[in-house]
Amino acid sequence: MYPMNNTKETLVSAFALFSLFFGAGNLILPPFIGFNSGELWWVMAIGFCLSAILIPILGIFAHAKLQGTIFDFGKKVSNTFSLVFSILIYCIAVALPSPRTASVTHEIGIAPFFNIPSIYTSVVYFGLVLVFALNRSKILNILGKFLTPAILLILLAIIGICVFSFDFTFGASTVKSPFTDGILEGYQTFDAIAAVVVGGVLIISINLKNKDISYTDRKTLIRNAGIFAGLGLLFVYGGLILTGALMHSNFNADINRTDLLNGISRTLLGNEGNKFLSILVSLACFTTAIGIVTGTADFIKGRFNNSNKAYTITAIISCVLGIVMGQFNVDYIIVVAIPALMFIYPITIILIVLNVLPDKYTAPKVFKAVVYTTILFSVPDFLNSIGITSVAKFTAAYLPLSTYSLAWVLPATIALVIGNLSSEKATTV
């Protein structure tokens, strides 16, 4: 039996989970949010943390309950739906957030020091990712014991110096809807998607290390690791958002995300700041890329009767795609990702929530009704994101949250309530 008082195992798993979550978007988005939200930084931080921390950690809780793969998240709808959803998630993961980590690493970690093309950075970067992915059984220990502590130390230095060096004065907010904009900015971390991807990585890694661990003990370990990782993310996000808000007068208003992070590092850490930042960026991005590639390869391996060949081929293809897509700059990848996120993120969020709820509230008929309602009402937000605004204008007249690109929230909630009331009535009769 696995010793549940083993605090070390829990902390190693929590550190590993933190590093799997904390990647490119998690690093460059929070300071930019704080910089633009000014005196309302805390309002935007709440919205950001809802979609970038609460939902992802609920995703880990769902994994702790299901203890399967991403495929299990949608099985109550149908096996076909679950397979299509899984494939979409992994395609998006290897095509957008994974390459973005290489792009951020080049722009912040390499380009300021070496005049080399980004293709060289991507080749070396994903070559190392592939090496780690192929050494599957060692990932949890490497991430939890070595890489995450290094990331946290540098982050603590940046946040601590800013908080104790700057007066707590803030500029005016340039954001129209801080709370809902914070939620949508949280989409760009891809952490809800990461939760359903890397949660599976965590489960497989725990099983490889502790073959005799029981379902209950594994569930407790995963949930505790999720809680600790979430608290770590809360502290880091809050600190980085506050840092960006405190430094509102140090940079031009039109500064982009990566330049802002570079500037903050130079201001707080001096001439050596870029070196520390390059290490931070490289580690943060690298750990996330490992999680995405490994999670994708794990899934395909499972679909092909645990074939190691399928795992290796998938890992290689994911890394090659990362090299190709990694040639685009960070801001371009962020813009390209918006339509995909507007469509897949609501479905991912609702699947996470439904799988966390007690089974008595998520009977198959209710489950299906809520998921299909979410898909239907996420279409206007998706169409609006690709420039087709007529549908969004129509729904805005009837669904107040549609003006905030959250048209699906109210209908999905209503479907959940009505579905359960109908089931309860049918049972009573």
ZIGI-V690282 format. One record per pair of residues at least 6 apart in sequence whose C-alpha atoms are under 6 Angstrom apart, sorted by sequence separation. I is the first residue (numbers start at 1). J is the second residue. D is the distance in whole Angstrom. If there is no record, write none. Layout:
# ZIGI-V690282
((I J D) (I J D))
This chain:
# ZIGI-V690282
((301 307 5) (396 402 5) (401 407 5) (34 41 5) (75 82 6) (266 273 5) (396 403 6) (74 82 4) (265 273 5) (301 310 5) (301 311 5) (71 82 5) (380 391 6) (380 392 5) (297 311 5) (71 86 6) (297 314 5) (297 315 5) (102 122 6) (293 315 6) (381 405 5) (377 407 6) (378 408 5) (377 408 5) (374 408 5) (343 378 6) (374 412 5) (343 382 5) (373 412 6) (342 382 5) (370 412 5) (339 382 6) (370 415 5) (339 385 5) (370 416 6) (366 419 5) (170 246 6) (24 101 5) (159 239 6) (198 291 6) (201 295 5) (198 295 6) (197 295 6) (16 140 6) (70 196 6) (16 143 5) (16 144 4) (15 144 5) (19 148 6) (151 280 6) (39 170 5) (69 200 5) (12 144 5) (38 170 5) (39 171 6) (47 179 5) (51 183 5) (15 148 6) (38 171 5) (39 172 6) (38 172 5) (44 178 5) (48 182 4) (52 186 5) (38 173 5) (43 178 6) (44 179 5) (47 182 4) (48 183 5) (51 186 5) (56 191 6) (60 195 6) (37 173 4) (43 179 6) (47 183 4) (56 192 5) (59 195 5) (36 173 6) (37 174 6) (36 174 6) (37 175 6) (44 182 5) (48 186 5) (52 191 6) (56 195 5) (60 199 6) (64 219 5) (64 222 6) (129 290 5) (133 294 5) (61 223 6) (26 189 6) (25 189 5) (57 226 6) (109 278 4) (105 281 6) (105 282 5) (101 285 5) (98 289 5) (126 319 5) (122 323 5) (90 296 6) (34 241 4) (38 245 5) (34 242 6) (31 240 5) (35 244 4) (30 240 6) (31 241 5) (34 244 5) (35 245 4) (2 213 5) (14 225 4) (18 229 5) (30 241 5) (34 245 4) (1 213 6) (13 225 6) (31 244 4) (35 248 5) (14 228 6) (10 225 6) (14 229 5) (99 322 4) (103 326 5) (94 318 6) (102 326 6) (32 257 6) (99 325 6) (103 329 6) (99 326 4) (103 330 6) (28 257 6) (23 284 5) (24 285 5) (22 284 6) (23 285 4) (23 288 5) (20 287 5) (19 287 6) (20 288 5) (20 291 6) (76 364 5) (77 368 5) (59 352 5) (62 355 5) (62 356 5))
